[in-house]
Amino acid sequence: MLMPRRRSSRPDTRSGARHGRHGRLGRSEVVRPPLPPLDGRLDRFEITVGSAVEYLRDSWEELRDVRFEISAMPVHDREDGIPRWRIDHAARRVSLFRVPIERLLPKGHDDALHRRVAIESAVFHAAAEYVGREPWELGAGGREY
């Protein structure tokens, strides 16, 4: 004589629980959740350089056709230290070196605000060197209209 099987109080997770009555319960959403904001060190550097370059290009016609590039490190040192940018007039290119700009900040100034100021300062100094002016001349009040 067979004994009747006892049912456990626990629901069976193998069948039915995943699919629901009409087979749709455990499916993922059709639309993915929004992407997380760009908040890495590289992303912030690129965004800061891009916004400074956009401002300068809008203000100075000489910089509209110049290509601004971001590189990690310079290939060679200079006599006066590690360069933060390189100017190539023939190729119409300004190369900004990310690691020296971000890492060689004065002691106690390694926070988000000072990093942003250092990045924008390097962009302005490099652009000023390219056009043969002083960095403060590239600001809003630097050009005589």
Contacts in CASP RR format, 6 or more apart in sequence:
PFRMAT RR
TARGET T0000
AUTHOR 0000-0000-0000
METHOD contacts of the structure
MODEL  1
MLMPRRRSSRPDTRSGARHGRHGRLGRSEVVRPPLPPLDGRLDRFEITVG
SAVEYLRDSWEELRDVRFEISAMPVHDREDGIPRWRIDHAARRVSLFRVP
IERLLPKGHDDALHRRVAIESAVFHAAAEYVGREPWELGAGGREY
11 17 0 8 1.000
16 25 0 8 1.000
17 25 0 8 1.000
18 25 0 8 1.000
18 26 0 8 1.000
19 25 0 8 1.000
19 26 0 8 1.000
20 26 0 8 1.000
38 44 0 8 1.000
38 47 0 8 1.000
41 102 0 8 1.000
42 98 0 8 1.000
44 112 0 8 1.000
44 115 0 8 1.000
44 116 0 8 1.000
45 70 0 8 1.000
45 98 0 8 1.000
45 101 0 8 1.000
45 102 0 8 1.000
45 119 0 8 1.000
46 70 0 8 1.000
48 116 0 8 1.000
48 119 0 8 1.000
48 120 0 8 1.000
49 68 0 8 1.000
49 70 0 8 1.000
49 96 0 8 1.000
49 119 0 8 1.000
49 123 0 8 1.000
50 68 0 8 1.000
52 119 0 8 1.000
52 120 0 8 1.000
52 123 0 8 1.000
52 124 0 8 1.000
53 63 0 8 1.000
53 68 0 8 1.000
53 123 0 8 1.000
53 127 0 8 1.000
56 63 0 8 1.000
56 123 0 8 1.000
56 124 0 8 1.000
56 127 0 8 1.000
56 138 0 8 1.000
57 63 0 8 1.000
57 64 0 8 1.000
57 66 0 8 1.000
59 138 0 8 1.000
59 139 0 8 1.000
59 140 0 8 1.000
59 143 0 8 1.000
60 127 0 8 1.000
60 131 0 8 1.000
60 138 0 8 1.000
60 143 0 8 1.000
62 130 0 8 1.000
62 131 0 8 1.000
63 127 0 8 1.000
63 130 0 8 1.000
63 131 0 8 1.000
65 92 0 8 1.000
66 92 0 8 1.000
66 93 0 8 1.000
66 94 0 8 1.000
66 127 0 8 1.000
66 130 0 8 1.000
67 91 0 8 1.000
67 92 0 8 1.000
67 93 0 8 1.000
67 94 0 8 1.000
68 93 0 8 1.000
68 94 0 8 1.000
68 96 0 8 1.000
68 123 0 8 1.000
69 93 0 8 1.000
69 94 0 8 1.000
69 95 0 8 1.000
69 96 0 8 1.000
70 95 0 8 1.000
70 96 0 8 1.000
70 98 0 8 1.000
71 95 0 8 1.000
71 96 0 8 1.000
71 97 0 8 1.000
71 98 0 8 1.000
72 97 0 8 1.000
72 98 0 8 1.000
72 99 0 8 1.000
73 97 0 8 1.000
73 99 0 8 1.000
73 100 0 8 1.000
74 82 0 8 1.000
74 83 0 8 1.000
74 86 0 8 1.000
74 97 0 8 1.000
74 100 0 8 1.000
77 83 0 8 1.000
82 97 0 8 1.000
82 100 0 8 1.000
82 104 0 8 1.000
83 97 0 8 1.000
83 100 0 8 1.000
84 96 0 8 1.000
84 97 0 8 1.000
84 100 0 8 1.000
84 101 0 8 1.000
84 104 0 8 1.000
84 122 0 8 1.000
84 125 0 8 1.000
84 126 0 8 1.000
85 94 0 8 1.000
85 95 0 8 1.000
85 96 0 8 1.000
85 97 0 8 1.000
85 122 0 8 1.000
85 125 0 8 1.000
85 126 0 8 1.000
85 129 0 8 1.000
86 94 0 8 1.000
86 95 0 8 1.000
86 97 0 8 1.000
87 93 0 8 1.000
87 94 0 8 1.000
87 126 0 8 1.000
87 129 0 8 1.000
87 130 0 8 1.000
88 94 0 8 1.000
88 95 0 8 1.000
89 130 0 8 1.000
94 126 0 8 1.000
94 127 0 8 1.000
94 130 0 8 1.000
96 122 0 8 1.000
96 123 0 8 1.000
96 126 0 8 1.000
101 118 0 8 1.000
101 119 0 8 1.000
101 122 0 8 1.000
102 115 0 8 1.000
102 118 0 8 1.000
102 119 0 8 1.000
105 114 0 8 1.000
105 115 0 8 1.000
105 118 0 8 1.000
108 114 0 8 1.000
109 118 0 8 1.000
121 135 0 8 1.000
124 135 0 8 1.000
124 138 0 8 1.000
124 139 0 8 1.000
125 135 0 8 1.000
127 135 0 8 1.000
127 138 0 8 1.000
128 134 0 8 1.000
128 135 0 8 1.000
128 137 0 8 1.000
128 138 0 8 1.000
131 138 0 8 1.000
136 142 0 8 1.000
137 143 0 8 1.000
END
